[in-house]
């Protein structure tokens, strides 16, 4: 039986592949070499693409870094959403979410990449303003998902959202210092404490078996990164 020839990629598919390789290389470079050590030339070499491909997609380092950060946040959104839908017992949803956020996101080398951008933005006002705009858009995506999966108990929706904002601040702070503790039991005890506190004002919605509506802030045409 003769194998049929594989169809050639379209220009759009090749372009999208180049972009994905650049984003992945950027995150790896940030995690391993830091912000200062992640130059455009080093990222291009790591991605195995031409300098022309980089210029075509990203005119400067900041544009590439910001898109890589948003790619990581999109990936996190999908990953945690899939995990939440896989849980059959809603009573476990909050604790499982926090554990997964820590194990799959905040304690990973990839989160070091995002941390490098946060630290760099302390000394780079332009980067800080750009990150602020991205974070505002991301919050607009995550907020409806919070209400989709959880509901307040004798509290307001504002309290519900505030608890998850606190969770993100807590996990970021924990991630930047956990290597100094090097004690998983210590980390787990603090994650469990947050869950017990949050369970006083929120609970998982019953019967949620579908993901929330696709975020308008992340159009379908850009949401194509396969992992």
C-alpha positions in Angstrom: 0.0 0.0 0.0 1.5 3.3 -1.1 1.5 6.0 1.5 -0.2 9.2 0.4 2.1 12.2 0.4 1.5 14.6 3.3 -0.1 17.8 2.2 2.3 20.7 2.3 1.7 23.3 5.0 0.2 26.5 4.0 2.0 29.8 4.5 -0.3 30.6 7.4 0.5 27.2 9.0 4.2 27.7 8.6 4.0 31.2 10.0 2.0 29.9 13.0 4.6 27.2 13.6 7.4 29.8 13.6 5.6 31.9 16.1 5.0 28.9 18.4 8.7 28.0 18.3 9.7 31.5 19.2 7.3 31.6 22.1 8.4 28.3 23.5 12.1 29.3 23.1 11.4 32.6 24.9 9.8 30.9 27.9 12.6 28.4 28.1 15.2 31.2 27.8 13.6 33.3 30.5 13.4 30.3 32.8 17.0 29.3 32.3 18.9 32.5 31.4 16.8 35.2 33.0 15.5 38.4 31.5 18.9 40.0 30.9 20.4 36.9 29.5 17.5 36.3 27.0 18.5 38.3 24.0 16.7 38.2 20.7 19.7 36.5 19.0 19.9 33.8 21.7 16.1 33.1 21.5 16.3 32.9 17.7 19.1 30.3 18.0 17.2 28.3 20.6 14.1 28.3 18.4 16.0 27.3 15.3 14.4 30.0 13.2 15.8 32.8 11.1 16.2 36.3 12.3 13.9 37.3 9.5 11.1 35.1 11.0 11.6 36.8 14.4 11.4 40.3 12.9 8.3 39.3 10.9 6.4 38.2 14.0 8.0 40.4 16.7 9.8 43.7 16.0 11.5 43.9 19.4 12.3 41.9 22.6 9.4 43.4 24.6 6.8 42.3 22.1 8.1 38.8 22.1 8.3 38.6 25.9 4.8 39.9 26.3 3.3 37.5 23.8 5.2 34.6 25.5 3.8 35.6 28.9 0.3 35.7 27.5 0.8 32.3 25.8 1.8 30.9 29.3 -1.4 32.4 30.8 -3.6 31.0 28.0 -2.0 27.6 28.5 -2.7 27.8 32.3 -6.3 28.8 31.6 -6.9 25.7 29.4 -5.0 23.4 31.6 -6.8 24.3 34.9 -10.1 24.4 33.1 -9.6 20.8 31.8 -8.7 19.7 35.3 -11.7 21.3 36.9 -14.1 19.6 34.5 -12.4 16.2 35.1 -13.4 16.3 38.8 -16.6 14.4 39.5 -17.0 15.4 43.2 -17.6 19.1 43.3 -16.6 19.2 47.0 -13.1 18.4 45.9 -12.9 21.1 43.2 -11.5 24.0 45.3 -8.7 21.9 46.9 -7.8 20.2 43.6 -7.7 23.6 41.8 -5.2 25.0 44.3 -3.1 21.9 44.3 -3.1 21.8 40.5 -2.3 25.5 40.2 0.8 24.9 42.4 2.0 21.6 41.0 1.3 22.4 37.3 2.0 26.1 37.1 3.6 28.0 40.0 6.2 25.4 41.1 7.4 24.7 37.5 10.4 26.2 35.7 8.0 27.9 33.2 6.7 30.1 36.0 10.3 31.3 36.6 10.0 32.8 33.1 7.0 34.9 34.2 8.7 35.8 37.5 11.7 37.1 35.4 9.3 39.5 33.6 7.7 40.7 36.8 11.1 41.5 38.3 12.4 43.2 35.2 9.3 45.4 35.1 10.3 46.9 38.4 13.1 48.8 36.6 11.5 49.1 33.2 8.4 51.4 33.2 7.5 50.6 29.6 7.5 46.8 30.3 5.5 47.5 33.5 2.8 49.4 31.6 2.6 46.7 28.9 2.4 43.9 31.5 -0.3 45.9 33.4 -2.4 46.1 30.2 -2.0 42.3 29.6 -2.8 41.5 33.2 -6.0 43.6 33.0 -7.1 41.7 29.9 -6.3 38.3 31.5 -8.3 39.2 34.6 -11.2 39.9 32.3 -10.9 36.4 31.0 -10.5 34.6 34.3 -13.2 36.5 36.2 -16.2 34.9 34.3 -14.5 31.5 34.7 -14.5 32.0 38.5 -18.2 32.5 38.5 -18.7 29.6 36.1 -17.1 27.1 38.5 -17.7 28.6 41.9 -20.4 30.6 43.8 -20.3 32.6 47.0 -21.7 31.4 50.4 -23.2 34.3 52.4 -20.9 36.6 50.5 -20.8 38.8 47.4 -19.5 38.1 43.9 -16.9 40.8 44.7 -15.7 38.7 47.7 -15.5 35.6 45.4 -13.3 37.4 42.9 -11.2 39.0 45.7 -10.4 35.6 47.1 -9.0 34.4 43.8 -7.0 37.6 43.4 -5.5 36.9 46.8 -4.8 33.4 45.7 -2.8 34.6 42.7 -0.8 37.0 44.9 -0.2 34.2 47.5 0.9 31.7 44.9 3.3 34.2 43.2 4.8 35.1 46.6 5.1 31.4 47.6 6.7 30.5 44.3 9.4 33.1 44.6 10.4 31.9 48.1 9.6 28.1 48.1 13.1 27.2 46.9 14.5 28.8 50.1 12.2 26.5 52.2 12.7 23.4 50.2 9.9 21.8 52.2 6.9 20.4 50.3 5.0 19.7 53.5 5.3 23.3 54.5 4.0 24.4 51.1 1.1 22.0 51.3 0.2 23.2 54.8 -0.2 26.8 53.5 -2.1 25.8 50.4 -4.5 23.8 52.7 -4.9 26.8 55.0 -6.0 29.0 52.1 -8.5 26.4 50.9 -10.0 26.1 54.4 -10.4 29.9 54.6 -11.8 30.2 51.1 -14.3 27.4 51.8 -16.0 29.6 54.4 -17.2 32.0 51.7 -17.3 30.0 48.5 -18.2 26.5 47.1 -18.1 24.8 43.7 -21.3 25.0 41.6 -23.1 21.7 41.2 -23.5 20.1 37.9 -20.9 22.1 35.9 -19.8 19.8 33.1 -19.1 22.3 30.3 -16.3 24.9 30.1 -17.2 28.6 30.3 -17.9 30.4 27.1 -14.8 31.1 25.0 -13.1 34.4 26.2 -13.6 37.2 23.8 -10.3 38.7 24.9 -8.6 35.6 23.5 -9.9 35.1 19.9 -10.1 31.7 18.4 -7.6 32.5 15.6 -4.8 33.1 18.3 -5.8 30.2 20.5 -4.0 27.5 18.6 -1.0 26.5 20.6 -0.8 22.7 20.8 0.9 21.3 23.9 
